[in-house]
Amino acid sequence: MSMSPTTPLHLHHELVHDRIRTLHREAEEERLVSRIRSVRKARRQVERASQRLSSALWRV
C-alpha cells in the first residue's frame, strides 16, 4: 500500500521530524547561549584580575 502525502501516518511523521528539527535548533541555541555566558564570565574575571594587578603595582 502506498502512502499519499495526506495520510494521517505521513502527517504524523512530518510532525515528528519537524519537532526533532526544532529540538536540534533549540539545543544549538542553548549551547550558544552557554558559550556566550562563559565568555562573559571569563572577561569579568580577567577585568577583576587586571584591576587587582594595577592596584598591586600602584602600591609597590
Secondary structure as UniProt FT lines:
FT   TURN            5..6
FT   HELIX           8..59
//
